[in-house]
Amino acid sequence: MKFFLLVLSLTIVLTGCRSVGSQESQAAAYCLKNAGIAETRYPLYDTNSQKPLQLEGSLQVCTFKANDQTRISIDVNSLYTDKPTLATLAYLSRTPIAGLSPRDYCSKLGGSDRFGLTNGVEGGWGTTKSGGDVIALCVFPDQSVIDSQALTDHANWITKGADLEPLLRYKLDQSRKPFQ
C-alpha cells in the first residue's frame, strides 16, 4: 500500500512538471506544421562592421516566407500560445502608424529593436553567431518578439510572408482595444 501511494504521489508530481524546452519544442513543431521555418536567432551588436559582436542568448522564432520573398518572424511561443503576448496584441490590433519608421512604430507600441545607435553602431538578430541574415525584431517587455518591418507593414494592411492572424492560436477579444 505504501509503495502504491509513493508511486501515485510521484506520478502526480511528475505529470504536473513540464520543462520550458518541452513547450518550445511543441511550439516549433506547430510552426513547422503551419509551413513556417523554425530557426534560432542570435543577438548581434555592431552589425554594420565586418565582425559583429555576438551578445549572450538566443531565441527561437518561426519565419513565414512568401513566394515574393517577403517574410515575417515571430517568437515560437507567441505563435503557439492561446494566451495573449504583447507581440500578438501588437500584430492583431493594427494600430495606425501615421508615417512612422518600423523602429519608431515598435517603440510607440512599447517595444524596442534598438541595440544602441551610438556613433552609427546598430544591431539585430542573425541566423548565425557571426551574423548572417540579420533582421530587426521588436522585443516587448514580456519577452515576446515580432519582425519590426512586417509588423509596421501589417498595420498598413500590407502582408509580408504570411498573414499570422489565422495561424496564431490566440484570438483577439474584440471587446478590448489594445494599443488604441
Number of C-alpha atoms within 10 A of each C-alpha: 6 7 8 9 10 11 12 12 11 12 11 11 10 10 8 8 8 9 8 8 9 10 15 16 16 14 23 24 17 20 26 15 10 12 13 22 17 22 17 16 24 22 27 26 20 19 22 11 11 9 12 20 16 21 13 8 9 16 15 20 27 28 22 23 17 12 8 8 9 13 17 25 30 26 29 28 24 25 28 21 15 12 14 18 20 22 26 26 20 23 20 20 17 18 21 15 17 9 10 13 14 21 18 18 23 27 18 14 19 15 25 20 24 18 17 12 10 8 6 8 14 19 25 23 26 22 17 15 17 16 23 13 10 18 19 24 29 27 22 20 12 10 15 23 28 30 25 27 21 24 29 27 16 22 19 15 11 12 18 23 19 20 14 19 14 9 15 19 17 19 15 17 10 8 6 9 11 16 15 9
